[in-house]
Amino acid sequence: MAGTKIDQRAIEKHVKEINKAYGRAFKKYPITVPLGGSSFTASAGATGLGVGIEQDPQLVRYLIWLGELSERQFGKRADYAEHSGTPLEDVAVLAAELERDGLIDSMGSFGSPDSHRITSDGRVELRRLSQLRSAPAARHRYATDGFLRWLYATAHDQRPTDPAAFLETNESYFAGSALSETELDYALARLTNPGLVIDAGTQPKTVAITLDGIDCALSGATVSDYLNRTRPGDYYSITGTNVVAGSQAKVEQHNHNNAFDPTAMREFAALVQQLAPTYGLEPAQQAELIHDAELLGEEADSDTAQPGRLRTAYDTVMGQLTQIGAASAALTTTIQQGQQAYSTVFGG
């Protein structure tokens, strides 16, 4: 269009204004990037807990099967489907995930994309899995976390449930090895003692998840991390009379032992409200996000802020942010700030 003239000066002015806004946001809400760190596979990153494939029994079984083949032999997906009784389409998904993580290779370049063999990294992973299978602490941690996740998925309505049914599920396998009844008993004791699960008092024995247990499951944290989270401290009020302190005849001292400090959440909520107009959302979506951020800010600003309610409000806001399709510097900044705020408030 020859008659259309681009106002370059106006564009540059607009870009400068945006950069200034980002600069103000970064100064007010600095992002802390942790130093160091370790690499992890895609499977480990999906959980956010630094674990590998040991919690997915289907992946482990397929990798072990491939590892039992000779070093130069490729295994066909159809053969494994027949061997394990797994639907062929499910085997294809398992293969894609293991190949993505660099644990197996396909023969696609040789015209056989449905055949795979284990890689050197895959054999390293098999060795790690073997070590995990014989590590009591790792097995006990998984039994505790795995049972609570299963109980929540099975009976989050808090109905009494037979705990032994857990041992008949895929979730009862860790690193390719089935958990024992003794390990299940340990998990039940570990969950019952802090009140995440209760004995329903029936015969045969049944258990039910509690509200705290539901909160733990929804938090995504391990049971250990959830139980060790920072809790609100005690409040002390000390009153003394006839104290020699200048001209004072009465002195009152109020001490709050509040280790739980949601300040970072309040700052994160304010950042969301400030940058929401730059995310490219539809008006209704933007209004909903700002409203949810306001609720998060109000909960964080409350004198009686509760970790469970604060975490729920945070999850609502972060859920909306992570569903925004168009990436931008403002969105990346906000999500990173949210992750840092969660780590600051809840630990981890």
Secondary structure as the mmCIF struct_conf table of DSSP 4:
data_model
#
loop_
_struct_conf.conf_type_id
_struct_conf.id
_struct_conf.beg_label_comp_id
_struct_conf.beg_label_asym_id
_struct_conf.beg_label_seq_id
_struct_conf.end_label_comp_id
_struct_conf.end_label_asym_id
_struct_conf.end_label_seq_id
TURN_TY1_P TURN_TY1_P1 ALA A 2 GLY A 3
HELX_RH_AL_P HELX_RH_AL_P1 GLN A 8 LYS A 28
BEND BEND1 TYR A 29 TYR A 29
HELX_LH_PP_P HELX_LH_PP_P1 PRO A 30 PRO A 34
BEND BEND2 LEU A 35 LEU A 35
HELX_RH_AL_P HELX_RH_AL_P2 ALA A 42 THR A 47
TURN_TY1_P TURN_TY1_P2 GLY A 48 GLY A 48
BEND BEND3 LEU A 49 GLY A 50
BEND BEND4 ILE A 53 ILE A 53
TURN_TY1_P TURN_TY1_P3 GLU A 54 GLN A 55
HELX_RH_AL_P HELX_RH_AL_P3 PRO A 57 GLY A 67
TURN_TY1_P TURN_TY1_P4 GLU A 68 GLU A 68
BEND BEND5 LEU A 69 LEU A 69
TURN_TY1_P TURN_TY1_P5 GLU A 71 ARG A 72
HELX_LH_PP_P HELX_LH_PP_P2 GLN A 73 PHE A 74
STRN STRN1 GLY A 75 LYS A 76
HELX_RH_AL_P HELX_RH_AL_P4 ARG A 77 SER A 84
HELX_RH_AL_P HELX_RH_AL_P5 LEU A 88 ARG A 100
TURN_TY1_P TURN_TY1_P6 ASP A 101 GLY A 102
BEND BEND6 LEU A 103 LEU A 103
STRN STRN2 ILE A 104 MET A 107
HELX_RH_3T_P HELX_RH_3T_P1 GLY A 108 PHE A 110
TURN_TY1_P TURN_TY1_P7 GLY A 111 GLY A 111
STRN STRN3 SER A 112 ILE A 118
HELX_RH_AL_P HELX_RH_AL_P6 SER A 120 ARG A 133
TURN_TY1_P TURN_TY1_P8 SER A 134 SER A 134
HELX_RH_AL_P HELX_RH_AL_P7 PRO A 136 ALA A 155
TURN_TY1_P TURN_TY1_P9 HIS A 156 ASP A 157
STRN STRN4 THR A 161 THR A 161
HELX_RH_3T_P HELX_RH_3T_P2 PRO A 163 GLU A 168
BEND BEND7 THR A 169 THR A 169
HELX_RH_3T_P HELX_RH_3T_P3 ASN A 170 SER A 172
STRN STRN5 TYR A 173 PHE A 174
TURN_TY1_P TURN_TY1_P10 ALA A 175 GLY A 176
STRN STRN6 SER A 177 ALA A 178
HELX_LH_PP_P HELX_LH_PP_P3 LEU A 179 SER A 180
HELX_RH_AL_P HELX_RH_AL_P8 GLU A 181 THR A 192
TURN_TY1_P TURN_TY1_P11 ASN A 193 GLY A 195
BEND BEND8 LEU A 196 LEU A 196
STRN STRN7 VAL A 197 ASP A 199
BEND BEND9 GLN A 203 PRO A 204
STRN STRN8 VAL A 207 ILE A 209
HELX_RH_AL_P HELX_RH_AL_P9 LEU A 211 SER A 219
TURN_TY1_P TURN_TY1_P12 GLY A 220 GLY A 220
HELX_RH_AL_P HELX_RH_AL_P10 VAL A 223 LEU A 227
TURN_TY1_P TURN_TY1_P13 ASN A 228 ASN A 228
BEND BEND10 ARG A 229 ARG A 229
STRN STRN9 TYR A 235 ALA A 245
TURN_TY1_P TURN_TY1_P14 GLY A 246 SER A 247
STRN STRN10 GLN A 248 HIS A 256
HELX_RH_AL_P HELX_RH_AL_P11 THR A 263 LEU A 275
HELX_RH_3T_P HELX_RH_3T_P4 ALA A 276 THR A 278
BEND BEND11 TYR A 279 TYR A 279
HELX_RH_AL_P HELX_RH_AL_P12 PRO A 283 ASP A 301
TURN_TY1_P TURN_TY1_P15 ASP A 303 THR A 304
HELX_RH_AL_P HELX_RH_AL_P13 PRO A 307 THR A 322
TURN_TY1_P TURN_TY1_P16 GLN A 323 GLN A 323
BEND BEND12 ALA A 326 ALA A 326
HELX_RH_AL_P HELX_RH_AL_P14 ALA A 329 PHE A 346
#
